[in-house]
Amino acid sequence: MKDKTIIKESPNGIRFVFYNTKRFKNTRISVRFAVPLSADTACATALVPALLKHSCKVCPSNAQLEKRLASLYGASLSGASEKYGDAQVVSLTVNSIADRFAMYGEKISSDIAELLIQIIFNPDFDESGMFKQENCDREKRLQIEQIQGILNDKITYAMHELQKAMFEGKSYALSAQGTVEGVQSLTPSDITARYRELLESARVQITVIGDVDCSVIERLFTEKFSEYGKRRENIVCDNSYAERGVKEVEEEMALSQGKLCLGFRVGGEDIYANRVMCDMFGGGVYSKLFRVVREKMSLCYYCSAKYMRLKECIFVQSGIENVNRDKAVKGILDQLEALASGDFTEEDFDASVRGLNDIYSGASDTAAEIDIWNSSQILDDNILSTEEYLRGINGVTREDVISAAKKVKLDTVYTLIGNLKEELN
């Protein structure tokens, strides 16, 4: 049977993405809720999946829920809070064996769908109809540890600080995990109220991957969500910005290796040309940042670029010696100028297109990768398949890359300066 994707929308706006395939031995069901990322709600929103994934009314303890998952041939449950453009997306995902491997012909896919519905719609509330205090205290503590833990990962920390500086006053400057102070201030009432708001108004996408009877899963979720109102209208990313000079931010920390991050604005008209251009700039080992700035000039321990489609920007991150900071910035900007002036060979261009074909051709190798691909388009009106996306990539020309590079503008430079010979972490 050839893989087949079916996309449907229920009358009240729930989007279903069914990816029917027999290639995998597992079934994966994920439910994602997308809401505008806001400082007022980010902390409570992030805590909702963290609380839901540990218990529900029919399994009122983590041990009982784990036992139920184990009885479904070792199914697993996970939750997450992520940032997609100007949206905060929280998810609950269940993985199990495919129905055809059940020993007694059980419909495991239906069983995990029903359990996921119990987890989402019937939490283990206390007598007053709220999340229990002790559960909230536990998850708040873990959430604070996660937020504080970012400081130990200097690459992630530097990128967070770049985004805060570049998008100051905008939603994208926020973290999908919230802040320590915000989490500390939350009460069970606050988190419960946010949970109900998610059910009532969030944009919802349900993805089902595997060899399953999707009509049963569609019916189960449609019936439950029909008890709530019409879904929220589309979440539009605010990519407007005021014209200004390049913002430069420096921070000093006890590190042996400095971090240099640059944020660029790009033209949003041609996402495919931007993707190829960014890959030639700082993608694979064939890119200019790798071959010239890292290898030839030896200015960085690592140096790469990432295109953020939803925010129409490019982030460059690198590890440097402090003394090489200015040379590294100039070297990075020189490579962008080289692209804009057409200073690259056909072999450079072809290597990038081939590399992107390899990446996106492999985006359906596992159920998790398929889920990630579809979830990355939760804010879009239409979901592109990897095949459709690759047709766009393969239609890009040399002239398109040059045109895209000419529209790139440096916006922010963030430097994390190391002042030790050896890191303390």
Residue pairs with C-beta under 8 A, 6 or more apart in sequence:
1 20
1 21
1 22
1 211
3 19
3 20
3 21
3 23
3 364
4 19
4 20
4 21
5 17
5 18
5 19
5 20
5 385
6 16
6 17
6 18
6 20
6 214
7 15
7 16
7 17
7 18
7 383
8 15
8 16
8 18
8 218
9 15
9 16
10 16
10 218
10 222
10 225
10 226
11 226
12 225
12 226
12 228
12 229
12 230
12 231
13 203
13 204
13 230
13 231
14 204
14 205
14 206
14 221
14 222
14 225
14 231
15 203
15 204
15 205
15 206
15 378
16 205
16 206
16 207
16 208
16 214
16 218
16 221
17 205
17 206
17 207
17 208
17 374
17 383
18 207
18 208
18 214
18 218
19 207
19 208
19 209
19 210
19 370
19 374
20 210
20 211
20 212
20 214
21 209
21 210
21 211
22 98
22 211
24 98
24 209
24 210
24 211
24 366
24 367
25 97
25 98
25 101
26 95
26 96
26 97
26 98
26 210
26 367
27 95
27 96
27 97
27 98
27 99
27 108
27 109
27 112
27 208
27 209
27 210
27 211
27 212
27 367
28 93
28 94
28 95
28 207
28 208
28 209
28 210
28 367
28 368
28 371
29 93
29 94
29 109
29 112
29 113
29 116
29 206
29 207
29 208
29 209
29 217
30 91
30 92
30 93
30 94
30 206
30 207
30 371
30 375
31 91
31 92
31 93
31 116
31 120
31 204
31 205
31 206
31 221
32 89
32 90
32 91
32 204
32 205
32 206
32 207
32 375
32 378
33 89
33 90
33 91
33 198
33 202
33 203
33 204
34 84
34 87
34 88
34 89
34 202
34 203
34 204
34 205
34 235
34 378
34 379
35 41
35 45
35 87
35 88
35 197
35 198
35 201
35 202
35 203
35 232
35 235
36 86
36 87
36 88
36 171
36 235
37 83
37 86
37 87
37 88
37 171
37 172
37 174
37 176
38 88
38 171
38 174
39 174
39 182
41 88
41 194
41 197
42 88
42 174
42 175
42 176
42 177
42 178
42 179
42 182
43 143
43 177
43 178
43 179
43 182
43 183
43 185
43 186
44 178
44 186
44 190
44 191
44 193
44 194
45 81
45 88
45 90
45 178
45 194
45 198
46 81
46 88
46 90
46 143
46 176
46 177
46 178
47 136
47 139
47 140
47 143
47 183
47 186
47 191
47 194
48 90
48 191
48 194
48 195
48 198
49 79
49 80
49 81
49 90
49 91
49 92
50 79
50 81
50 139
50 142
50 143
51 123
51 131
51 135
51 136
51 139
51 191
51 195
52 79
52 92
52 119
52 120
52 123
52 195
53 77
53 78
53 79
53 92
53 119
54 62
54 65
54 135
54 139
55 61
55 62
55 64
55 65
55 123
55 124
55 135
56 65
56 118
56 119
56 122
56 123
56 124
57 118
57 122
57 123
57 124
57 125
58 68
58 118
58 122
59 65
59 67
59 68
59 118
59 124
60 124
61 124
65 77
65 119
68 115
69 75
69 76
69 77
69 115
72 96
72 108
72 111
72 112
72 115
73 96
73 97
73 101
73 102
73 108
74 96
74 97
75 94
75 95
75 96
75 97
75 108
75 112
75 115
76 94
76 95
76 96
77 92
77 93
77 94
77 116
77 119
78 92
78 93
79 90
79 91
79 92
79 93
80 90
80 91
80 93
81 88
81 89
81 90
81 176
81 177
82 88
82 89
82 90
82 91
82 176
83 89
83 172
83 174
83 175
83 176
84 310
84 375
84 376
84 378
84 379
85 172
85 235
85 237
85 310
85 311
85 379
86 170
86 171
86 172
86 235
86 236
86 237
86 238
86 310
86 311
87 203
87 235
87 237
87 378
87 379
88 176
89 176
89 375
89 378
90 198
91 375
92 116
92 119
92 120
93 371
94 112
94 113
94 115
94 116
95 367
96 108
96 109
96 111
96 112
97 108
98 108
98 109
98 210
98 211
98 212
99 106
99 107
99 108
99 109
99 210
99 211
99 212
100 211
102 108
107 213
107 216
109 208
109 210
109 212
109 213
109 216
109 217
110 213
110 216
110 217
110 220
113 216
113 217
113 220
113 221
114 220
117 220
117 221
117 224
120 199
120 224
121 199
121 224
123 131
123 195
124 132
124 135
125 131
125 132
125 192
126 132
126 133
126 188
129 192
130 188
130 189
130 191
130 192
131 188
131 191
131 192
131 195
132 188
133 188
136 186
136 187
136 188
136 191
140 183
140 184
140 186
143 177
143 178
143 183
144 180
144 183
144 184
146 177
147 175
147 177
147 178
147 179
147 180
147 183
148 180
150 156
150 157
150 160
150 175
151 157
152 425
154 253
154 255
154 259
154 416
154 425
155 259
155 317
155 319
157 259
157 416
158 259
158 260
158 261
158 317
158 414
158 416
159 261
159 315
159 317
160 175
161 249
161 251
161 261
161 414
161 416
162 249
162 261
162 262
162 263
162 315
162 317
162 412
162 414
163 172
163 173
163 263
163 315
164 173
165 247
165 249
165 263
165 412
165 414
166 173
166 247
166 263
166 313
166 411
166 412
167 173
167 311
170 238
171 238
172 237
172 311
199 225
199 228
200 228
200 229
201 229
201 231
201 232
202 231
202 232
203 231
203 232
203 234
203 235
203 378
203 379
204 225
204 231
205 374
205 375
205 378
206 217
206 221
207 370
207 371
207 374
207 375
208 214
208 217
209 367
209 370
209 371
210 367
234 379
234 381
235 379
237 310
237 311
237 379
239 268
239 311
239 312
241 265
241 411
246 410
246 411
246 412
246 413
247 411
247 412
247 413
248 412
248 413
248 414
248 415
249 412
249 413
249 414
249 415
250 414
250 415
250 417
251 414
251 415
251 416
251 417
252 416
252 417
252 419
253 416
253 417
253 418
253 419
254 418
254 419
254 420
254 423
254 424
255 416
255 417
255 418
255 419
255 420
255 423
256 418
256 420
256 421
256 422
256 423
257 301
257 319
257 320
257 321
257 418
257 423
258 319
258 320
258 321
258 322
258 325
258 415
258 416
258 417
258 418
259 317
259 318
259 319
259 320
259 414
259 415
259 416
260 300
260 317
260 318
260 319
260 320
260 325
260 328
260 329
260 413
260 414
260 415
260 416
261 315
261 316
261 317
261 318
261 413
261 414
261 415
261 416
262 315
262 316
262 329
262 332
262 410
262 412
262 413
262 414
263 313
263 314
263 315
263 316
263 410
263 411
263 412
263 413
263 414
264 313
264 314
264 315
264 316
264 336
264 408
264 409
264 410
264 411
265 312
265 313
265 408
265 409
265 411
266 274
266 278
266 307
266 312
266 313
266 314
266 404
266 407
266 408
266 409
267 274
267 312
267 404
267 407
267 408
268 274
268 312
270 396
270 400
270 403
270 404
271 309
271 392
272 389
272 392
272 393
272 395
272 396
272 400
273 396
273 400
273 401
273 403
273 404
274 307
274 309
274 314
274 404
275 307
275 309
275 356
275 393
275 396
276 349
276 352
276 353
276 356
276 393
276 396
276 400
276 401
276 404
277 339
277 400
277 401
277 404
277 405
277 408
278 305
278 306
278 307
278 314
279 287
279 307
279 352
279 355
279 356
280 286
280 287
280 288
280 339
280 344
280 348
280 349
280 352
280 401
281 287
281 288
281 289
281 305
281 314
281 335
281 336
281 339
281 405
282 288
282 289
282 290
282 303
282 304
282 305
282 306
282 316
282 335
283 304
283 305
283 352
283 355
283 356
284 290
284 351
284 352
284 355
285 291
286 348
286 351
286 352
286 355
287 304
287 305
287 352
288 335
288 338
288 339
288 344
288 348
289 300
289 303
289 304
289 305
289 316
289 318
289 332
289 335
290 303
290 304
292 331
292 335
293 299
293 300
293 303
293 318
293 328
293 331
293 332
293 335
294 300
294 301
294 302
294 303
294 318
297 327
297 331
299 320
299 324
299 327
299 328
299 331
300 318
300 319
300 320
300 324
300 328
301 318
301 319
301 320
302 317
302 318
302 319
303 316
303 317
303 318
303 319
303 328
303 332
304 316
304 317
304 318
305 314
305 315
305 316
306 314
306 315
306 316
306 317
307 313
307 314
308 314
308 315
310 379
313 411
314 408
316 332
318 328
318 332
320 328
322 417
322 418
325 415
325 417
329 413
333 410
336 405
336 408
338 344
339 401
339 402
339 405
340 402
340 405
340 406
340 408
341 402
342 398
342 402
344 401
346 398
349 398
349 401
353 393
353 394
353 396
356 390
356 393
357 390
357 393
357 394
360 386
360 389
360 390
360 393
361 386
361 390
362 369
363 369
363 370
363 372
363 373
363 386
364 370
364 373
364 386
373 386
374 383
377 383
377 384
